[in-house]
Amino acid sequence: MNKALFAGSFDPLTCGHLDLIRRSSKLCDELVVGVICNPSKMPLFNIEERTAMIREVTADIPNVRVDAFTGLLADYVNQNGFNIVVRGLRSSTDFEYEIQMAQMNARLYADNVETVFLMTDPRFSYMSSSMGKEVCSLGGSIKGLVPDLILEKMHEKYDGGK
């Protein structure tokens, strides 16, 4: 059985993330979307809000489960029996960072864990969670770049849902 992890802070989840979740879910028996709780960051959405929103927008994908964790990715991978870790790449800049992380994690993973890189759909390659938050907070439109449910929740945070 192939059990894969797609991990990130997902603050917020973008359409690029959702596309990667859909595509990744076809490569394994079970895909866990692991929402990382980083106590040193001040997220727009708390961990409970992020996991709930992701559960809602992935409810139609039968082999996807959402979980939250803190600490080292490698510890979470080893403790939960994953054999695939999925990472998304938007650009060559992402690749430089991700290859270093993958190589370090390879030293920390138990045996038989592979990192799989998937290219982001070009329609979403320029979009990041940080950029989405900035544009939305300043009144710009990010419709079509984040799932509608998440856009609605972002508007609630920024302008009371107007």
Backbone as CSV, one residue per row, in Angstrom:
resi,resn,N_x,N_y,N_z,CA_x,CA_y,CA_z,C_x,C_y,C_z
1,MET,0.841,-1.185,0.000,0.000,0.000,0.000,0.878,1.236,0.000
2,ASN,0.592,2.152,-0.920,1.308,3.426,-0.965,0.541,4.460,-0.164
3,LYS,1.204,4.977,0.849,0.623,6.002,1.713,1.478,7.252,1.553
4,ALA,0.843,8.318,1.044,1.590,9.532,0.719,1.187,10.686,1.624
5,LEU,2.127,11.612,1.778,1.905,12.827,2.546,2.175,14.031,1.658
6,PHE,1.251,14.973,1.644,1.453,16.276,1.015,1.332,17.280,2.151
7,ALA,2.447,17.855,2.561,2.474,18.705,3.749,2.743,20.159,3.388
8,GLY,2.185,21.033,4.198,2.431,22.465,4.045,1.667,23.230,5.099
9,SER,1.895,24.534,5.133,1.151,25.352,6.094,-0.250,25.655,5.565
10,PHE,-0.405,25.736,4.253,-1.716,25.930,3.618,-2.492,27.083,4.257
11,ASP,-1.828,28.238,4.365,-2.441,29.413,4.991,-2.543,30.553,3.988
12,PRO,-3.510,30.497,3.098,-4.546,29.483,2.930,-4.181,28.501,1.821
13,LEU,-4.996,27.460,1.708,-4.909,26.518,0.595,-5.264,27.268,-0.681
14,THR,-4.467,27.078,-1.725,-4.720,27.719,-3.017,-5.246,26.693,-4.015
15,CYS,-5.683,27.164,-5.155,-6.108,26.240,-6.226,-4.924,25.425,-6.718
16,GLY,-3.731,25.980,-6.652,-2.534,25.217,-7.000,-2.343,24.045,-6.057
17,HIS,-2.508,24.283,-4.752,-2.432,23.189,-3.781,-3.503,22.144,-4.063
18,LEU,-4.728,22.607,-4.297,-5.839,21.678,-4.525,-5.591,20.835,-5.772
19,ASP,-5.050,21.439,-6.821,-4.704,20.699,-8.032,-3.675,19.612,-7.710
20,LEU,-2.670,19.946,-6.911,-1.644,18.964,-6.540,-2.238,17.847,-5.680
21,ILE,-3.172,18.188,-4.810,-3.840,17.163,-3.997,-4.608,16.202,-4.902
22,ARG,-5.366,16.740,-5.839,-6.139,15.879,-6.754,-5.222,14.961,-7.562
23,ARG,-4.157,15.522,-8.096,-3.233,14.733,-8.908,-2.483,13.710,-8.066
24,SER,-2.048,14.105,-6.871,-1.319,13.197,-5.980,-2.181,12.038,-5.533
25,SER,-3.464,12.316,-5.310,-4.362,11.267,-4.812,-4.482,10.106,-5.796
26,LYS,-4.170,10.357,-7.065,-4.238,9.302,-8.079,-2.998,8.407,-8.075
27,LEU,-1.969,8.832,-7.340,-0.694,8.107,-7.330,-0.529,7.182,-6.129
28,CYS,-1.528,7.158,-5.242,-1.366,6.387,-4.010,-2.710,5.846,-3.536
29,ASP,-2.639,4.947,-2.591,-3.854,4.394,-1.996,-4.483,5.370,-1.014
30,GLU,-3.631,6.063,-0.249,-4.106,7.053,0.718,-3.185,8.263,0.648
31,LEU,-3.797,9.441,0.611,-3.042,10.696,0.639,-3.471,11.472,1.879
32,VAL,-2.505,11.825,2.696,-2.770,12.662,3.857,-2.270,14.061,3.541
33,VAL,-3.161,15.027,3.679,-2.765,16.431,3.588,-2.383,16.818,5.008
34,GLY,-1.098,17.020,5.220,-0.579,17.327,6.549,-0.418,18.822,6.723
35,VAL,-1.222,19.398,7.583,-1.177,20.836,7.829,-0.169,21.077,8.955
36,ILE,0.886,21.791,8.606,1.964,22.042,9.556,1.599,23.218,10.445
37,CYS,1.726,23.007,11.733,1.515,24.070,12.715,2.883,24.589,13.123
38,ASN,3.200,25.799,12.683,4.486,26.411,13.016,4.240,27.510,14.044
39,PRO,4.575,27.261,15.302,4.266,28.222,16.360,5.006,29.558,16.218
40,SER,6.029,29.615,15.385,6.770,30.871,15.219,6.123,31.805,14.190
41,LYS,5.114,31.320,13.482,4.425,32.142,12.483,3.073,32.605,13.002
42,MET,2.629,33.742,12.490,1.299,34.268,12.816,0.401,34.045,11.601
43,PRO,-0.307,32.921,11.558,-1.121,32.616,10.382,-2.407,33.444,10.339
44,LEU,-2.966,33.573,9.143,-4.281,34.195,8.980,-5.342,33.290,9.592
45,PHE,-5.230,31.990,9.334,-6.177,31.005,9.838,-5.474,30.103,10.843
46,ASN,-6.142,29.810,11.950,-5.535,28.899,12.918,-5.576,27.472,12.360
47,ILE,-4.931,26.569,13.059,-4.788,25.203,12.561,-6.137,24.507,12.396
48,GLU,-7.056,24.767,13.306,-8.381,24.147,13.213,-9.144,24.664,11.998
49,GLU,-9.052,25.974,11.739,-9.726,26.551,10.571,-9.149,25.989,9.279
50,ARG,-7.831,25.913,9.206,-7.189,25.393,7.990,-7.567,23.944,7.734
51,THR,-7.502,23.105,8.768,-7.836,21.694,8.548,-9.303,21.536,8.169
52,ALA,-10.190,22.296,8.802,-11.623,22.205,8.479,-11.893,22.627,7.035
53,MET,-11.279,23.728,6.587,-11.491,24.189,5.210,-10.960,23.177,4.204
54,ILE,-9.797,22.608,4.490,-9.211,21.629,3.568,-10.077,20.377,3.521
55,ARG,-10.568,19.947,4.664,-11.481,18.791,4.669,-12.695,19.061,3.788
56,GLU,-13.234,20.258,3.890,-14.433,20.581,3.118,-14.151,20.602,1.616
57,VAL,-13.051,21.217,1.202,-12.799,21.332,-0.245,-12.242,20.047,-0.851
58,THR,-11.824,19.089,-0.013,-11.336,17.801,-0.537,-12.307,16.660,-0.247
59,ALA,-13.491,16.977,0.249,-14.461,15.946,0.650,-14.837,15.015,-0.498
60,ASP,-14.707,15.470,-1.730,-15.076,14.644,-2.887,-13.959,13.707,-3.341
61,ILE,-12.821,13.724,-2.665,-11.699,12.856,-3.037,-11.624,11.755,-1.983
62,PRO,-12.070,10.538,-2.329,-12.281,9.497,-1.312,-11.032,9.044,-0.561
63,ASN,-9.865,9.107,-1.162,-8.673,8.586,-0.482,-7.834,9.687,0.171
64,VAL,-8.423,10.855,0.377,-7.714,11.964,1.023,-8.198,12.126,2.454
65,ARG,-7.217,12.277,3.346,-7.478,12.537,4.757,-6.663,13.768,5.134
66,VAL,-7.163,14.558,6.062,-6.468,15.774,6.497,-6.071,15.612,7.953
67,ASP,-4.832,15.990,8.265,-4.323,15.900,9.624,-3.442,17.124,9.876
68,ALA,-3.179,17.415,11.124,-2.290,18.518,11.490,-1.149,17.975,12.338
69,PHE,0.004,18.617,12.236,1.139,18.180,13.039,2.098,19.332,13.290
70,THR,2.945,19.131,14.300,4.023,20.069,14.606,5.329,19.288,14.589
71,GLY,6.412,19.992,14.555,7.716,19.338,14.626,8.272,18.994,13.264
72,LEU,9.244,18.117,13.270,9.932,17.738,12.038,9.038,16.918,11.114
73,LEU,9.064,17.263,9.850,8.356,16.498,8.835,8.799,15.039,8.869
74,ALA,10.102,14.810,8.966,10.630,13.440,8.954,10.096,12.625,10.127
75,ASP,9.959,13.232,11.283,9.399,12.506,12.433,7.956,12.106,12.155
76,TYR,7.181,13.036,11.607,5.779,12.738,11.289,5.694,11.623,10.243
77,VAL,6.548,11.685,9.234,6.586,10.662,8.186,6.900,9.296,8.792
78,ASN,7.938,9.239,9.601,8.358,7.964,10.191,7.326,7.405,11.164
79,GLN,6.718,8.257,11.962,5.754,7.807,12.968,4.434,7.331,12.348
80,ASN,4.161,7.759,11.107,2.869,7.442,10.494,2.969,6.522,9.286
81,GLY,4.139,5.977,9.038,4.288,4.946,8.019,4.102,5.391,6.577
82,PHE,4.444,6.637,6.281,4.365,7.100,4.892,5.528,6.519,4.106
83,ASN,5.299,6.234,2.830,6.405,5.832,1.970,6.596,6.792,0.800
84,ILE,5.730,7.809,0.699,5.864,8.845,-0.332,5.602,10.201,0.312
85,VAL,6.454,11.157,-0.013,6.233,12.547,0.374,6.144,13.345,-0.924
86,VAL,5.028,14.024,-1.114,4.786,14.797,-2.334,5.137,16.256,-2.070
87,ARG,5.864,16.848,-3.000,6.205,18.264,-2.924,5.866,18.904,-4.269
88,GLY,5.328,20.106,-4.214,4.989,20.839,-5.424,6.076,21.833,-5.781
89,LEU,6.290,21.993,-7.060,7.290,22.935,-7.561,6.628,23.939,-8.499
90,ARG,6.787,25.227,-8.195,6.262,26.273,-9.066,7.329,26.793,-10.019
91,SER,8.574,26.781,-9.568,9.647,27.400,-10.361,10.984,26.773,-10.000
92,SER,12.011,27.201,-10.705,13.354,26.701,-10.400,13.801,27.160,-9.011
93,THR,13.302,28.284,-8.551,13.619,28.748,-7.198,13.088,27.762,-6.171
94,ASP,11.855,27.288,-6.361,11.289,26.270,-5.470,12.160,25.018,-5.497
95,PHE,12.618,24.634,-6.695,13.413,23.422,-6.811,14.682,23.519,-5.967
96,GLU,15.373,24.640,-6.011,16.609,24.813,-5.240,16.361,24.579,-3.752
97,TYR,15.298,25.157,-3.237,14.955,24.988,-1.824,14.504,23.560,-1.539
98,GLU,13.614,23.044,-2.361,13.017,21.727,-2.125,14.021,20.584,-2.228
99,ILE,14.987,20.695,-3.135,15.968,19.613,-3.264,16.829,19.522,-2.006
100,GLN,17.180,20.665,-1.430,17.952,20.649,-0.184,17.146,20.025,0.948
101,MET,15.873,20.409,1.037,15.013,19.837,2.082,14.845,18.327,1.885
102,ALA,14.638,17.918,0.635,14.443,16.492,0.345,15.699,15.690,0.689
103,GLN,16.851,16.246,0.397,18.091,15.534,0.693,18.336,15.429,2.198
104,MET,18.024,16.494,2.937,18.164,16.423,4.396,17.165,15.425,4.969
105,ASN,15.923,15.514,4.505,14.907,14.600,5.016,15.243,13.148,4.689
106,ALA,15.845,12.903,3.536,16.212,11.533,3.150,17.130,10.907,4.206
107,ARG,17.953,11.721,4.825,18.836,11.224,5.899,18.038,10.882,7.162
108,LEU,16.893,11.547,7.329,16.106,11.392,8.558,14.963,10.385,8.432
109,TYR,14.555,10.104,7.192,13.455,9.166,6.973,13.879,7.738,7.280
110,ALA,12.892,6.941,7.659,13.100,5.502,7.741,13.290,4.990,6.310
111,ASP,13.600,3.726,6.172,13.799,3.149,4.837,12.547,3.262,3.976
112,ASN,12.775,3.266,2.678,11.704,3.183,1.683,10.748,4.370,1.660
113,VAL,11.246,5.561,1.911,10.445,6.777,1.765,11.037,7.556,0.595
114,GLU,10.187,7.862,-0.368,10.607,8.610,-1.554,9.934,9.976,-1.579
115,THR,10.675,10.982,-2.001,10.099,12.301,-2.249,9.769,12.379,-3.732
116,VAL,8.542,12.762,-4.026,8.069,12.894,-5.403,7.741,14.368,-5.636
117,PHE,8.337,14.944,-6.670,8.083,16.335,-7.022,7.076,16.400,-8.159
118,LEU,6.054,17.223,-7.992,5.077,17.463,-9.054,5.119,18.933,-9.429
119,MET,5.111,19.186,-10.716,5.084,20.564,-11.202,3.688,21.130,-11.036
120,THR,3.621,22.368,-10.607,2.347,23.066,-10.477,1.770,23.330,-11.856
121,ASP,0.468,23.252,-11.951,-0.217,23.637,-13.179,0.184,25.071,-13.513
122,PRO,0.588,25.357,-14.756,1.033,26.713,-15.113,0.020,27.815,-14.791
123,ARG,-1.264,27.468,-14.757,-2.277,28.480,-14.419,-2.093,29.032,-13.016
124,PHE,-1.415,28.269,-12.151,-1.277,28.664,-10.750,0.178,28.873,-10.334
125,SER,1.104,28.825,-11.276,2.526,28.802,-10.924,3.022,30.078,-10.259
126,TYR,2.361,31.177,-10.455,2.802,32.445,-9.853,2.148,32.712,-8.508
127,MET,1.172,31.906,-8.143,0.374,32.159,-6.948,0.945,31.440,-5.734
128,SER,1.124,32.183,-4.666,1.513,31.605,-3.378,0.480,32.026,-2.344
129,SER,0.448,31.328,-1.238,-0.464,31.702,-0.154,-0.176,33.123,0.319
130,SER,1.102,33.450,0.449,1.482,34.795,0.913,1.005,35.871,-0.047
131,MET,1.194,35.637,-1.341,0.751,36.613,-2.333,-0.761,36.751,-2.303
132,GLY,-1.458,35.621,-2.182,-2.911,35.660,-2.120,-3.404,36.469,-0.940
133,LYS,-2.780,36.280,0.222,-3.170,37.040,1.412,-2.929,38.532,1.207
134,GLU,-1.801,38.864,0.636,-1.475,40.282,0.435,-2.461,40.946,-0.528
135,VAL,-2.696,40.310,-1.664,-3.601,40.884,-2.668,-5.015,41.015,-2.092
136,CYS,-5.490,39.959,-1.432,-6.843,39.979,-0.864,-6.965,41.044,0.231
137,SER,-5.967,41.154,1.078,-6.023,42.122,2.181,-6.059,43.562,1.679
138,LEU,-5.539,43.778,0.478,-5.522,45.122,-0.115,-6.689,45.352,-1.064
139,GLY,-7.631,44.417,-1.082,-8.844,44.599,-1.864,-8.790,44.078,-3.284
140,GLY,-7.696,43.412,-3.665,-7.596,42.850,-5.008,-8.321,41.521,-5.114
141,SER,-8.624,41.126,-6.326,-9.364,39.884,-6.559,-8.410,38.707,-6.737
142,ILE,-8.668,37.658,-5.976,-7.944,36.397,-6.167,-8.929,35.278,-6.499
143,LYS,-10.086,35.667,-7.004,-11.099,34.679,-7.409,-10.497,33.761,-8.462
144,GLY,-10.701,32.475,-8.298,-10.148,31.490,-9.213,-8.745,31.040,-8.844
145,LEU,-8.151,31.682,-7.852,-6.804,31.305,-7.404,-6.818,30.587,-6.065
146,VAL,-7.924,30.735,-5.340,-8.179,29.955,-4.126,-9.597,29.397,-4.258
147,PRO,-9.868,28.247,-3.669,-11.234,27.719,-3.734,-12.236,28.734,-3.179
148,ASP,-13.453,28.736,-3.732,-14.472,29.724,-3.348,-14.720,29.761,-1.849
149,LEU,-14.802,28.598,-1.199,-15.016,28.555,0.245,-13.918,29.322,0.976
150,ILE,-12.701,29.132,0.551,-11.563,29.775,1.218,-11.553,31.271,0.933
151,LEU,-11.912,31.654,-0.279,-12.010,33.081,-0.600,-13.048,33.753,0.297
152,GLU,-14.168,33.087,0.491,-15.217,33.612,1.370,-14.685,33.800,2.793
153,LYS,-13.947,32.805,3.292,-13.380,32.882,4.650,-12.311,33.974,4.745
154,MET,-11.558,34.174,3.671,-10.563,35.253,3.661,-11.243,36.608,3.740
155,HIS,-12.327,36.763,2.974,-13.072,38.036,3.021,-13.654,38.275,4.406
156,GLU,-14.111,37.217,5.060,-14.615,37.364,6.432,-13.519,37.885,7.351
157,LYS,-12.299,37.375,7.178,-11.183,37.813,8.016,-10.795,39.269,7.721
158,TYR,-10.741,39.603,6.449,-10.233,40.918,6.066,-11.253,42.039,6.111
159,ASP,-12.497,41.747,5.720,-13.452,42.854,5.631,-14.847,42.494,6.113
160,GLY,-14.943,41.529,6.959,-16.241,41.158,7.507,-17.182,40.509,6.517
161,GLY,-16.636,39.971,5.407,-17.448,39.257,4.429,-18.039,40.123,3.322
162,LYS,-17.671,41.409,3.281,-18.200,42.316,2.251,-17.761,41.928,0.871
